[in-house]
Amino acid sequence: MTHFQNPPTDRIRALLGEIKTIAVVGLSPRPNHPSHQVAQALQGFGYRIIPVRRAVESVLGERAYADLYAIPPRVDSGPVDLVDVFLNPNDLAPIVDACIALKLPRLWLQDGVVNEAEALRAQAAGIEVVMNRCIYRDALALRGA
């Protein structure tokens, strides 16, 4: 049986240098929630954040979309480079389906979002996957903090 492995640290650093636009699935409009804090920090690092959350108009000054399919293929900062997920690991299948259908190149599953079967399915479809890591901590480390 195949087991999921994250890319090596040097590849994760390179990936963070390549991306510009991040769709954050499960981005809370509440400032005290980890998803909000991480996304706000990523904005501070210069990344464009696209909130993906039903029933909200906008988060962090950016228009929110109900799902990945609703995001225009090219937002004004370019295509979505990475999908960052703050969801229950049992809710990943539709996200992976959308990433595959939309040919989104990278999927990041935050700390605690662990679903090996879905991570492997995304990898098998050619998507670069990082699982159970905090993108904020890795981006912070990239900046030498």
GULUMNU-951068 format. One record per residue (C-alpha): residue number from 1; y, x, z; residue in three letters. Coordinates in pm, 1 decimal, decimal comma, always signed. Layout:
+-----+----------+----------+----------+-----+
|   n |        v |        u |        w | res |
+-----+----------+----------+----------+-----+
| NUM |        Y |        X |        Z | Ala |
...
+-----+----------+----------+----------+-----+
END
This chain:
+-----+----------+----------+----------+-----+
|   n |        v |        u |        w | res |
+-----+----------+----------+----------+-----+
|   1 |     +0,0 |     +0,0 |     +0,0 | Met |
|   2 |   +345,9 |   +127,1 |    -90,2 | Thr |
|   3 |   +597,0 |   +168,6 |   +189,2 | His |
|   4 |   +970,5 |   +149,0 |   +146,3 | Phe |
|   5 |  +1173,1 |   +466,4 |   +188,1 | Gln |
|   6 |  +1548,6 |   +498,5 |   +184,7 | Asn |
|   7 |  +1702,3 |   +743,0 |    -60,7 | Pro |
|   8 |  +1765,6 |  +1090,9 |    +82,7 | Pro |
|   9 |  +2092,4 |  +1137,2 |   +274,4 | Thr |
|  10 |  +2252,7 |  +1335,9 |     -8,3 | Asp |
|  11 |  +2181,8 |  +1050,0 |   -250,6 | Arg |
|  12 |  +2330,6 |   +796,2 |     -7,7 | Ile |
|  13 |  +2644,2 |  +1011,5 |    +13,2 | Arg |
|  14 |  +2662,5 |  +1030,2 |   -366,6 | Ala |
|  15 |  +2611,3 |   +654,4 |   -395,5 | Leu |
|  16 |  +2901,8 |   +590,0 |   -157,7 | Leu |
|  17 |  +3119,0 |   +812,1 |   -374,6 | Gly |
|  18 |  +3020,9 |   +627,9 |   -693,6 | Glu |
|  19 |  +3089,4 |   +270,5 |   -585,9 | Ile |
|  20 |  +3422,8 |    +89,1 |   -589,5 | Lys |
|  21 |  +3346,4 |   -282,7 |   -547,6 | Thr |
|  22 |  +3119,1 |   -421,5 |   -275,8 | Ile |
|  23 |  +3003,7 |   -783,4 |   -254,4 | Ala |
|  24 |  +2947,2 |   -851,0 |   +117,2 | Val |
|  25 |  +2692,5 |  -1130,2 |   +162,3 | Val |
|  26 |  +2731,9 |  -1307,0 |   +494,9 | Gly |
|  27 |  +3085,0 |  -1178,8 |   +556,4 | Leu |
|  28 |  +3219,7 |  -1367,5 |   +856,6 | Ser |
|  29 |  +3582,6 |  -1480,4 |   +866,9 | Pro |
|  30 |  +3575,2 |  -1407,5 |  +1242,7 | Arg |
|  31 |  +3730,7 |  -1069,1 |  +1329,7 | Pro |
|  32 |  +3491,6 |  -1006,3 |  +1620,5 | Asn |
|  33 |  +3179,3 |  -1023,5 |  +1400,4 | His |
|  34 |  +3018,9 |   -697,1 |  +1281,6 | Pro |
|  35 |  +3026,5 |   -804,8 |   +914,9 | Ser |
|  36 |  +3403,7 |   -858,4 |   +935,8 | His |
|  37 |  +3463,1 |   -529,2 |  +1116,3 | Gln |
|  38 |  +3249,3 |   -331,2 |   +871,2 | Val |
|  39 |  +3409,7 |   -493,0 |   +565,2 | Ala |
|  40 |  +3758,8 |   -434,5 |   +703,1 | Gln |
|  41 |  +3676,4 |    -67,1 |   +763,3 | Ala |
|  42 |  +3537,5 |    -37,2 |   +409,8 | Leu |
|  43 |  +3864,1 |   -180,2 |   +276,4 | Gln |
|  44 |  +4043,8 |    +88,2 |   +475,0 | Gly |
|  45 |  +3827,8 |   +349,2 |   +300,4 | Phe |
|  46 |  +3951,8 |   +215,4 |    -35,2 | Gly |
|  47 |  +3659,5 |     -3,2 |   -139,9 | Tyr |
|  48 |  +3724,7 |   -346,7 |   -290,6 | Arg |
|  49 |  +3546,4 |   -612,8 |    -84,1 | Ile |
|  50 |  +3426,7 |   -939,5 |   -234,1 | Ile |
|  51 |  +3329,1 |  -1190,2 |    +37,4 | Pro |
|  52 |  +3015,9 |  -1395,2 |    -33,0 | Val |
|  53 |  +3009,3 |  -1684,6 |   +210,9 | Arg |
|  54 |  +2985,4 |  -2058,8 |   +163,1 | Arg |
|  55 |  +3255,8 |  -2288,4 |   +297,7 | Ala |
|  56 |  +3536,2 |  -2033,5 |   +326,8 | Val |
|  57 |  +3824,9 |  -1980,3 |    +85,9 | Glu |
|  58 |  +3896,9 |  -1617,9 |   +161,9 | Ser |
|  59 |  +3822,6 |  -1336,2 |   +405,1 | Val |
|  60 |  +4026,3 |  -1018,1 |   +454,5 | Leu |
|  61 |  +4273,8 |  -1129,4 |   +188,3 | Gly |
|  62 |  +4005,4 |  -1160,4 |    -81,1 | Glu |
|  63 |  +3881,4 |  -1477,7 |   -245,8 | Arg |
|  64 |  +3535,3 |  -1574,3 |   -117,7 | Ala |
|  65 |  +3249,1 |  -1689,2 |   -340,4 | Tyr |
|  66 |  +2965,6 |  -1923,1 |   -242,1 | Ala |
|  67 |  +2698,9 |  -1690,3 |   -383,7 | Asp |
|  68 |  +2653,2 |  -1385,7 |   -604,0 | Leu |
|  69 |  +2626,4 |  -1599,5 |   -918,7 | Tyr |
|  70 |  +2979,7 |  -1734,4 |   -863,9 | Ala |
|  71 |  +3144,3 |  -1390,0 |   -880,9 | Ile |
|  72 |  +3294,9 |  -1327,1 |  -1225,7 | Pro |
|  73 |  +3112,0 |  -1046,1 |  -1411,3 | Pro |
|  74 |  +3424,9 |   -833,8 |  -1386,2 | Arg |
|  75 |  +3663,4 |   -891,6 |  -1101,4 | Val |
|  76 |  +3996,3 |   -712,6 |  -1137,7 | Asp |
|  77 |  +3851,9 |   -397,4 |   -980,5 | Ser |
|  78 |  +3553,2 |   -391,0 |  -1216,0 | Gly |
|  79 |  +3193,8 |   -501,9 |  -1176,6 | Pro |
|  80 |  +3015,5 |   -531,4 |   -843,6 | Val |
|  81 |  +2871,4 |   -186,1 |   -772,5 | Asp |
|  82 |  +2683,3 |   -272,6 |   -454,9 | Leu |
|  83 |  +2568,9 |   -579,2 |   -262,5 | Val |
|  84 |  +2590,7 |   -530,9 |   +115,8 | Asp |
|  85 |  +2386,8 |   -786,3 |   +312,9 | Val |
|  86 |  +2448,1 |   -923,1 |   +662,5 | Phe |
|  87 |  +2181,1 |  -1194,3 |   +673,9 | Leu |
|  88 |  +1857,5 |  -1277,0 |   +847,6 | Asn |
|  89 |  +1586,1 |  -1064,9 |   +681,2 | Pro |
|  90 |  +1389,7 |  -1385,4 |   +609,2 | Asn |
|  91 |  +1676,3 |  -1504,9 |   +385,5 | Asp |
|  92 |  +1668,0 |  -1209,2 |   +144,7 | Leu |
|  93 |  +1453,3 |  -1347,0 |   -139,2 | Ala |
|  94 |  +1736,7 |  -1544,0 |   -307,5 | Pro |
|  95 |  +1968,7 |  -1243,8 |   -273,7 | Ile |
|  96 |  +1714,0 |  -1015,2 |   -440,3 | Val |
|  97 |  +1658,1 |  -1282,0 |   -708,9 | Asp |
|  98 |  +2032,4 |  -1287,3 |   -779,3 | Ala |
|  99 |  +2060,7 |   -906,7 |   -783,8 | Cys |
| 100 |  +1777,5 |   -890,8 |  -1037,3 | Ile |
| 101 |  +1911,8 |  -1175,4 |  -1253,1 | Ala |
| 102 |  +2266,7 |  -1036,9 |  -1251,4 | Leu |
| 103 |  +2149,4 |   -676,7 |  -1299,9 | Lys |
| 104 |  +2340,5 |   -558,3 |   -993,6 | Leu |
| 105 |  +2257,8 |   -189,8 |   -948,7 | Pro |
| 106 |  +2254,1 |   -137,1 |   -570,6 | Arg |
| 107 |  +2151,3 |   -332,9 |   -262,9 | Leu |
| 108 |  +2237,7 |   -228,6 |    +93,2 | Trp |
| 109 |  +2063,7 |   -404,3 |   +382,4 | Leu |
| 110 |  +2258,6 |   -349,8 |   +704,0 | Gln |
| 111 |  +2119,5 |   -239,9 |  +1040,7 | Asp |
| 112 |  +1851,8 |   -486,0 |  +1148,4 | Gly |
| 113 |  +1814,3 |   -639,8 |   +802,2 | Val |
| 114 |  +1459,3 |   -522,6 |   +739,4 | Val |
| 115 |  +1232,8 |   -685,8 |   +482,9 | Asn |
| 116 |  +1006,3 |   -428,5 |   +323,7 | Glu |
| 117 |   +855,3 |   -668,9 |    +68,3 | Ala |
| 118 |  +1197,3 |   -771,8 |    -67,0 | Glu |
| 119 |  +1328,4 |   -412,8 |    -62,2 | Ala |
| 120 |  +1025,2 |   -301,3 |   -264,9 | Leu |
| 121 |  +1066,0 |   -595,7 |   -505,0 | Arg |
| 122 |  +1428,2 |   -497,2 |   -565,3 | Ala |
| 123 |  +1329,3 |   -131,6 |   -618,0 | Gln |
| 124 |  +1057,0 |   -235,5 |   -863,6 | Ala |
| 125 |  +1328,4 |   -414,0 |  -1063,0 | Ala |
| 126 |  +1530,5 |    -90,8 |  -1084,6 | Gly |
| 127 |  +1777,0 |   -162,8 |   -804,2 | Ile |
| 128 |  +1868,5 |   +123,7 |   -573,3 | Glu |
| 129 |  +1805,6 |     +0,8 |   -216,9 | Val |
| 130 |  +1919,2 |   +123,7 |   +123,4 | Val |
| 131 |  +1769,2 |    -64,8 |   +419,5 | Met |
| 132 |  +1836,5 |    -79,3 |   +792,9 | Asn |
| 133 |  +2141,3 |   +147,8 |   +780,8 | Arg |
| 134 |  +2507,4 |    +79,1 |   +850,7 | Cys |
| 135 |  +2722,5 |   +137,7 |   +543,3 | Ile |
| 136 |  +3026,4 |   +187,4 |   +767,5 | Tyr |
| 137 |  +2863,3 |   +470,5 |   +962,6 | Arg |
| 138 |  +2745,3 |   +636,2 |   +641,5 | Asp |
| 139 |  +3087,8 |   +597,3 |   +476,5 | Ala |
| 140 |  +3252,6 |   +736,1 |   +790,4 | Leu |
| 141 |  +3019,9 |  +1037,1 |   +786,4 | Ala |
| 142 |  +3103,8 |  +1091,9 |   +418,4 | Leu |
| 143 |  +3467,6 |  +1131,9 |   +520,5 | Arg |
| 144 |  +3373,6 |  +1394,4 |   +776,5 | Gly |
| 145 |  +3469,3 |  +1186,5 |  +1079,6 | Ala |
+-----+----------+----------+----------+-----+
END
